Amino acid sequence: MAKVTLSTLAEMKKNGEKFTSLTAYDATLAHLVSSQGVEVILVGDSLGNVCQGHTSTVPVTVDDMCYHTRCVSANAGDSLLIADLPFASYTSEEQALANATRLMQAGAEMVKLEGEAWLIPIVARLREQGIPSCVHLGLTPQSVHVLGGYKVQGRDEARATAMIEAAIALEKAGAAMLVLECVPSVLAREITQSVQIPVIGIGAGADTDGQILVVYDLLDMTAGRKPRFVKNFMAESGSTQEAVAAFVAAVKGGTFPGPEHGFE
């Protein structure tokens, strides 16, 4: 696999070719993921749940994210590396720029933020300073306490319309990518078709440009109840490498996600 860039993903979207993304939190996971041809690695603040044992991503700090980004960057190979800006680390343009700069200097090639239209000036400022951004819409785990839990978003017409309008406005402001989490499949398809930038889905149906999972979920290593959108790729694999390769093949072949992994 040649080095993956934003141009690579834009060309894949244009050609209707699906791409894959997985989380990684250390050098070993980064090598596992990149060596199997996964185009995008996300150093997710989900590390608060799967590495630190918290019940949400809220306790994760910028220092945590920088540390894990440096670890992943050491073995990210040709994958594009995105890192999350954690909870309350981008409440203003200046704060967002300062913390995004730290993540980029730690090895990230793009930062991810959660929110909708209120992010427009922040996204524009980051773009002006040469920092690509990915905006996470739908179920935004950093806002779980406001949302009242981990619930599907965008089922009513007003919220769906607001999400579509936000996606278009964020692209215009300079967002380079979107992530849609736990939104109805038909809404995810409409958003994906409404923007020119790549769209990654998780619990958002099969019509987004790419798919992402937490790597521990596909390896069946996560304790407790698993979300509907998760598939255990270890069940029919003899190694972790085979499981990641099976995920890549399933996404590119159109067999994952299936209808059972999405929401109507």
HELIX and SHEET records of a PDB file:
HELIX    1   1 LEU A    6  LYS A   14  1                                   9    
HELIX    2   2 ALA A   27  SER A   35  1                                   9    
HELIX    3   3 LEU A   47  VAL A   50  1                                   4    
HELIX    4   4 VAL A   62  SER A   73  1                                  12    
HELIX    5   5 GLU A   93  GLN A  105  1                                  13    
HELIX    6   6 ALA A  117  LEU A  119  5                                   3    
HELIX    7   7 ILE A  120  GLU A  128  1                                   9    
HELIX    8   8 PRO A  141  SER A  143  5                                   3    
HELIX    9   9 VAL A  144  LEU A  147  1                                   4    
HELIX   10  10 GLU A  157  ALA A  173  1                                  17    
HELIX   11  11 SER A  185  SER A  194  1                                  10    
HELIX   12  12 VAL A  215  LEU A  218  1                                   4    
HELIX   13  13 THR A  240  GLY A  253  1                                  14    
HELIX   14  14 PRO A  259  HIS A  261  5                                   3    
SHEET    1   A 9 PHE A  19  THR A  23  0                                        
SHEET    2   A 9 VAL A  40  VAL A  43  1                                        
SHEET    3   A 9 LEU A  80  ASP A  84  1                                        
SHEET    4   A 9 MET A 110  GLU A 114  1                                        
SHEET    5   A 9 SER A 133  GLY A 138  1                                        
SHEET    6   A 9 MET A 177  GLU A 181  1                                        
SHEET    7   A 9 VAL A 199  ILE A 202  1                                        
SHEET    8   A 9 GLY A 210  LEU A 213  1                                        
SHEET    9   A 9 PHE A  19  THR A  23  1                                        
END                                                                             
